[in-house]
């Protein structure tokens, strides 16, 4: 055998091995994902889109049409703008809030408004408010959302999210005007419409929808607090609010949203793995977003395009599979965290478990997906699992809104007790069973909410808050932490204390400090 022939044989073997090993590695990586998905399915996890799509709402129960009509009227009318929004329960000191509707004017960081101007704007939108109130009888939305394109395309679908939040803000403004005019019944109707919107959004099953839904619920808490400061709510009105609040749930909604994100994410991933053009289209969306924000686009240069093409080739054939596996494991951690919070009644335990498991997966060290999307600096080895970083914050937000819900329901029950008995109860057991079916629990640690009546005729009601420790109902910030926000659920507050009305002196001091900060 000639030397040349031996060389060609050796070269052929080397070339064959060089081709064979990457091919084998491709199938090994892909098989690991297939096996893990099969394992999840065997556990009963919904992995197919058909398993997570919400059932259609019967036309006679669908409030989406009413909502769209109301929104169209709001959009056509320019009388209420951001400077006309009035927010309730403005915190002026730790544990203290001003009763907004009792104030002589409406002040915020952007200036001062007269109540006459706000009330005129509310009257101009009376028809839209009347329509929104009808949703109370049809608290189900079905906007015929098409989930099949995949989560990457769903993000840019019009889900009426901004319209939902804007409607809630305007309903709160209307409710505060009602309270100022002594019409508590109308204020309750507007508040119930806000709660109906929160309930109606329950089955959109997307993370972004849940975040907006939680934000609207938190807005509704502030309006509800204002109603509880009214001198003339009836027990019937408060019972209606209590039933509406009790009918809301956020933990299972989080589970459903995560299941949808996982299933829809797999659709997007399959498209990207099978088509260069689909992945390029996704990057193209990012380029348009960055261009709209004024960021330079390095990908216009030929060497960047060549580098991107090589990275996409490597990603589609090798890099995507271990990242997909880590992403799926991350989803399992988040879903199990929500389930643990539901079964144990303690978000504190669930969040600790979630943090430890995400850390073990290496996900907690990754950058947030949206930060990468905006910057354009894609790490192809973690492009998929970066999404878990952003989604991991949902559990904490659900904990916060569940605490707000429980505190609100309890505060309403306490008000009902006072209306019926003339004073506040000695303990929360006294609310059972006349006003509550059971003693309300603190979603943070699963123990009863802390409560005691005060000598001045008020009460102290609180959750142990973010740190999970009972600090005796202290609403101040943790030692060494400074901040200008007195928000009752501040992440650094020692306890999350249901606010009591601020005194005139506390309100005046607040305005003076705000004036110093603004230089006015």
Buried (B, 14 or more C-beta within 10 A) or exposed (E): EEEEEEEEEEEEEEEEEEEEEEEEEBEEBBEBBEEBBEEBEEEEBBBEBEEBBBEEBEEEEBBBBBBBBBBEBBEEBEBBEEBBBBBBBBBBBBBBBBBBBBBEEBBBEEEEBEBEBBBBBBEBBEEBBEBBBBBBEBBBBBBEBEBEBBBBBBBEBEBBBEBBBBBBBBBBBBBBBBBBEEBBEBBBBBBBBBBBBBBBBBBBBBBBBBBBBBBBBBBBBBBBBBBBBBEEBEEEBBBBBBEBBBEBBBBEBBBBBBBBBBBBBBBBBEBBBEEEEBBBBBBEBBBEBBEEEEBEEBBEEEEEEEEBEEBBEBBBBBBBBBBBBBBBBBBBBBBBBBBBBBEBBBBBBBBBBBBEBBEEBEBBEBBBBEEBBBEBEBBBBBBBBBBBBBBBEBBBBBBBBBBBBBBBBBBBBBBBBBEEEEEBBEEBEBBBEEBBEEBBBBBBBBBBBBBEBEEEEEBBBBBBBBBBEBBEBBBBBBEEEEEEEBBBBBBBBBBBBBBBBBEEEBBEBBBEEBEEEEEE
